């Protein structure tokens, strides 16, 4: 859902409906009603008027924007604010001085834009985010969005020798795909998921971040002897656990294990790597290394307990820095690491991490000036616009860089370092945006939540989750997706 409310100024924001991320936990996601879904995704009227005529393609105008055509941009007015977008609009206006740009920001994306989709008169660029986000799967399935491949294949804003797609962080292009090659969504922000901790707390134990599970257990035991739990998590919303568990599964068994889970393949959850990682996490619970009472804590309560030094580690996303800013001590030494693995037999190296895009921008298929909308995105994906975003809202962007010369906050600095360490070993599980209910309520709450509360063994949890996945695979009422 993007930056779901004004309380998030960046690190909390990042497109969390599509990544299930924390908006769901906050109760900020309102699932659109069927009347909206069917209406918004209807073919719409043809009363939108003619599309803008194509402009001349030049080195400065590689997409061939009509230099005199108006362009309309509707932004979600959330925690990232609107200044970064307004700044990018000024560049568009400077480049096309004869074009009139209509820019607006709203928290009511669905109710504001639903009638316009119905009438065939949508804006040219939309930040489809927030509690009223329009359902992406429906929009894609009903051909309501334009394919952004022309943008991705255009010369980048800074270097004509590089295509836009070649300037993006790993996984951004793939996230915008559903079936096949077309790219329907450009995720602009970028979130790092993993195990968050206090460097000061680790130093007090005279320990480094553990890279193997034996080391993890040893660190937790040392913490326990000093009155500190090893772990806590959002017990009421246990679908936070996968932020570290899923990349651990990939590290142990290879990224193809996550792909098979995403694809709802038979017995995908019975892979030995899944069993190994479930048993590792269950061991934390069985040995008393999880903060007492964690299953009853929500995300804010668990993060507060962790920030107060009651627990060493917490699985979370990079929004935690901003969301917990009022409780994290100044000398905390906020840091994030890729998940601990099992041992040297793991298929992927230590550093394998989950990171992915958020804040989804789309160009409607019936936009009058969709080319102008894509050009606005090309401007936003420049180094200067990316730096502007990061410095103002404390979040990375999809642009692979843009942090030079910026004073990074501790969490953001640690996230950048984690991405550098990961290199190409970045995973992006899609189950969280392909099958929201399966991921949140079934895998998260009914499976992992019950296991981590000690009410299911790993074997029982795996059997239950595999049953949920099999049922989803056979459910003809939902659209199924597969990695290409």
N, C-alpha and C positions, 0 to 999 in steps of 0.2 A: 504494500500500500504505500509506499512512499512515506514521507515525513508526515505522520498522521495527525499531529496537532502542533500547536505553536510551542509546546514545551520542548520539542526536539529541535535543536538548531543544527543538526547535521549528522552526527554519528548515529543518532537514533533513527534517522529518516529512511532511507533506502528501500523503497518498493517492497514493503513487506507483505502485501497480499499475495504477490506472485511467489514469494519465497517463503511463505507462511510466517513469516518471521514474527516479530513480537507484536504486531498490531493485533493479531488474533488473541494473544494472551491478554492484551489490554481491554479486550472487548470492544475495540474500535472498528472492527470490521462488521459492517452490516451486509449480509448476503443479499444481493439484489433479488427482488421478488420475481417470480416467473413472468408476471405481467410486464415487468421492465425488460427482462431478458428477451422475451419474444418481441416486445415492441421495439427495443433498441436495435435488435438484430434483424428486424424486418427489412425488406428490400428498400423501404423508404420511398418517398415520393421523388418525382423527377423535376420538382419545381425549384431546384436550386440554382437555376440559371446556367449559363455556359461556363465551361472551365476557361481559365486564363490561357491565352495563346502562348505557345512556347517562345522563349526568347532565343537570342543568338548565343551559341556556345563559344566561349572564349577562354583564354588562360585564366582570367580573373572570374569568369562566370561559367565554370565547367559543367554545371547542371543545366545551363540554358534557362535561367530564371527570366521571366518577363519583367524587365526593369521598371515598368510602370504599373504593374498589377498590384493590387492590394494584397496584404498577407495578414491572416488572423491567427493569433497564438493565445491559447487558453492554458494557464498554468494552475496546478493544484497549489493552493495557498496554505502550505503547511509549515513544518518546522524548519525547512530550508529557507523559508522566506521567498521573496520574489526579486530581490535586488540583483542576484546573479543573472536571472533571466532578463531583467530590464537592461542590464549592462550589455548582454549579448544582442538584444534587440537594437540598441543604439548603433552597434557595429553594422547590423543589417541595413539600418536606415542610412548610415553613412555610405555604404557600398551601393545602395539603390535609392538615391535621394528623391527620385520621382515616385517611389512606391509609398503608399500610405499603409502603415502597420497599425493594426488594432490589437493591443495587448490587454489582457485582463487576467485576474487571478481570483479563484473561488475555491471554497472547500466543498461545494456541492456539484461535483463533476457530473454525476449521474442525472440529477434532476435538472441541471442547467442544460446539459447536452443531449439528453434523451430525445426531447421533441425535435431537435435539429437533425439528429440522425434519421428520425422518422420522416422528416420533410425533405431529406436529401440535401441539407444545407449545413453540414458540419464545418467547424473551423479547419484551418490548414495544418495546425500542429496542436497536439494536446498532451499535457502531462497527466496521464490517466492514473491518478493516485488517490490515496486517502480513503476514508471510510465509505465514500460513495463512488469508489472505483467501478468502472464498467467491466463486466466479465470478459476477460481477454479471449478465453476459449470460444465464447459465443461470437464475439466480434470477428475472430479469425474464421470460425466455421461458417459464418454467413457472409463472408467476403466483404466485410465492412472496412477493412484496413488495406492500405497500399503497401506493396512490397518495397522495402527500403534498400534493396540491392543496388539501385542506381546511386544512392548516397554512399554505400559502402565501397563501391567500385570507383567513385569519383576521386580525384586527387585530393589529398588532405590539405587543410587550410594553410599549414605551415610549410609543407614540402611537397611540391607537385610531383616529385618522383615517387612518393609513397601514396598508396591508396588509403582512404579513411580506415578501411578494415585492418590495415597493417599497423595502425597506431593505437589499436584498442587492447585492453587487458584480456588475458585468457578467459574464454568462456562467454564473453559478451555477445558475440555473434550467435553462438549456439543457443543462448538463452532466448533470443528473439525468434527462434524457429519453433515450429510445431510439427509439421510433417514436410519433409523434403527441404529443398534449398531456400525457398523464400524466407526473408527475415521481416517479421511483422512489427517488431518492437525494438526500440533502441533504449536499453537501460543506461541511464546516465550516471547514477551514483554507483559506488562499489563498496561492498561490505566484506570484512574479514571475520570468519567464524573460527572458533577454536577454544582453547583452555586459557582463561584469563586468571591472572594471579598478581600478587604483590611481590615485587622484587625484594622489598625490604623484609617481608615475612620469610622469603626463601633464604635471604642472607642471615636472618636471625637463627635459622636452623643449620647454617653453614652448608647449604645444599645448592646444587644447580637444578635447573628444570630437568626432570627425569626423561630419558629417551627410551628406556625399556620398561616393561611392566614390573619386573623385579625391583628396579630402581624406584618406580612409582610407589610400590607397596612399602618400601623402606622409608621413603620420605614421609608418607602418610603415618607410618608407625612412629617416626620421630616427632611429627607434629602432634600426634595423639598424646604422647608422653608429656608434651608441654601444654596440654589442655586445648589444643586446636584441632578441629576436624580436618580431615584431608579434603573433603568435597562438600559442596552443597549445590543445589540446582532449583529451578522453578518447579517445585513439587506439584503444584496445582496445574501446571502447564508443562508436563514432562516431554513435550515435543521440542523443548530446548536441548534435551540430551543429545539428539542427533547432530547438533552443531559440532560436537567433538567425536561422537561415536561413528557417524557415517564416514568421515575421512580416515578414522582408524581402521574401519573395515576395508577401505580401499588400500590403505597402507599394507595391511596384513595379507590381503588376497588379490590385490590388483584392482584397478578402476573398473574392469569388466564385471566385477561382482556388483558394484553399484548400478551399472548399466542394466544388468539382468533384473535387479530389483525394480528399477524404474520401468522396465519393459513388462513387468508383471509375469515374468516367465515362471513356469511350474518349478517348484522346489528352490527358487532363487534364495529364499531365506534359510534354506538348509545347508548352504555352502559352509564348509569348515571354518572359513574366516569369520562368518557371522557368529557361529557357535563359540569360537575362541574369544571374540570381543565381548559378546554377551556375558560369558563366564568371567571375563576380567572385570567388567563393571559390577557384576553380581558379587564378586569377591570384595569389592570396596564396601558393599552393604553388609555382607556377612561378617567382615572383620571389624565392623564398627567405625569405619573411616568416613562415613557420611554423617554430616551434622544432624544430631538428634532433632526430630520434628520436621525435617526437610519436606517429606511428602505433603505436609499441610501448609507449606509456604508458597506464596505467589512469587512472581518474578521480582517485584520490588522488595519484598521481605527477604528473599534469599540473597539478592544483591546487597542489601543493607547489612545483613549478617556477615557476609563475605567481606564487605568494605570495613566492617568493624573488627576484622581479624578473627572471627569465629570459625572460619573455614579458609583453607589455603587456595583451593581451585574451584572454578565455576565455568561450566560450558555456556558460551554466550556469543553475541555478535558485537561488532565494533561500536554500536550505539550505546553500549553499556557505559562508556566513558562519560558521555553527556548525561545519560539518564540517571547515573549515580553520582554526578558531579557534586551534589550537596552533601554526600556522605563519605566520599573518598578523601582521606586525609592528603594534605599537600605532599607529604613525604612517603606516600604509599608505594611509588615506583610501579605504576600500572603497566602491565605487560601482557602480551598474548603469545601463545606458542601453538604450533601445530600439535596435534594429539600425540601422546606417548604411544609407541608401538609395543609389540610383544618382545621380539628379539631380532637378531641379525638375519633370520630366515624370512622376514617380511618381504613382500614382493616390491614394495616401493620404499624409497629412503625416508629417514626422519626428515621432517619438514613438509611432508605432504599435507596440504591444508585445503579446507573448503573456503572458497571466496567466490563471490558472484555479484552480479549487477542488481541494481534496484532503481527506483524512480523511472517508471516506464513511459517513454514518449512514443506517440503514434501519429501517423499521418493518415487521416481517413481516406478511403478509396474515392469518395465523392467530393473531396475538398476541391474548391475552385482553383486554388493555387498550391497544390501539393508539392510542386517543385520548390516553391518558396519555403514551405515548411521544412523540406529536406535541407535546403540551403541554410536555414536558421540552425538546424542541428549540426551541420558541417562547421558553422562558426563556433557553436558551443563545444565542439570536440577539438578545438584548437588548443594549443598549449596555454595561451594567455587566458582564455575563458576558463579552462580547467583550473589553472592556478587561482583565478579569481574566486571560483566556487570553493576550492579547498581552503583558502585563507579565510573566507567569510563564514563558512558553515562547518568547518572541521570534519570534512568527509572527503574521501578520495572520489575521483570520477572514473568513468570508463576509459578515459585517455590514459595510456600507459606511460605515465610520467607526471609532469606538472607539479612536482613538489620541491623543485630546486629553488632555493632562496626563500622558502617559506619556513617560519618557525613552527614546527609541528608540536602538537600536544603529546604527552607521553604515550597515550594509547595509540594515537595515529602513527607516531614514530615507530612504535613497536610493530604495528600492523604492516607498515611499509617494509620493515626489516624481515618480517615473516614471509611476505610475498617475495622478497628478493631471495631469501633462502629456498623457498619452494621452487622458484624457477618455473619449469613446465609442469611441476607436480602439483597442480591445482585441480581439485575436483569440484564438480558442481552437480550434486544429486538433483534430478528433476522431479522426483516423486512429490516433492512439496508444492510444486505449482501445477503438476499434471493431475494429481489426485489429492485434493485438499483434505477432504473428510477422512480418507484412508490414513493419511499421514498424521493428522492432528488427533482425531478422536480414537482411532483404532490402533495404529502402531504406537502413537505417543502415549495416550492416556491408558487405554485398555491393555496394551502390551508392555512397553517400557516402564510406564508409571507403576504398574502392578509388580513388575519384577524388582524395580529399585526400592519398592516399599517392602519387599520380602514376601509378597503374597503369591508370586509365581516363581518357579525355578527358570533358569535360562531355557531348558528344553521345553517347558510348558509355554513360555513366552513365544518362542520361535514357532511352535506348533499353532498357537493362536494367531500370530501375525500372518503366517503362511495361509491360514484359512481366510483371513480378511483379504489378503492379496488375491487369492484364487477367486473369491466372490466378486471382487472388483473387476477381475479379468473377464468374468462371465456376464457382468452386468451390461446389458445392451442399451441401457438408458444413459450411459456416460460415454463420452468420446475417449477412445484409447489412442495413446501415442507411443512411439518407439524411437529409440536412438537410431539414426540413419547410419 
